[in-house]
Amino acid sequence: MYDPPPDEGLFLRAVLSKLVVLGKIDREEHESLTNMETESPCSICLDNLYGSSSIHGSATLMNCSHVFHERCLSDWLQQKNTCPMCRTVLYNC
């Protein structure tokens, strides 16, 4: 019997209910937390994290202290349950 793929929005809501996301982060907060230049890219899509025309959503700070675009992270979490940088488990299946 064919089972259609789960609705992306439903999947994302289920994952986010289990995921420890510290929240949205802006350029100044990121600089103060990491002592890094905020021109650094999202390590998933390699686009600037804080570009004004980003189609990838706002920057999101994870409990492991890594920052990714919200949409990039959503796409990643549909495949894996770990941080793309350090492989910390972000939610239990």
Summary of the structure (lengths in Angstrom):
residues: 93
radius of gyration: 14.0
end to end distance: 23.6
largest distance: 53.2
contacts: 233
relative contact order: 0.19
helix: 29%
strand: 16%
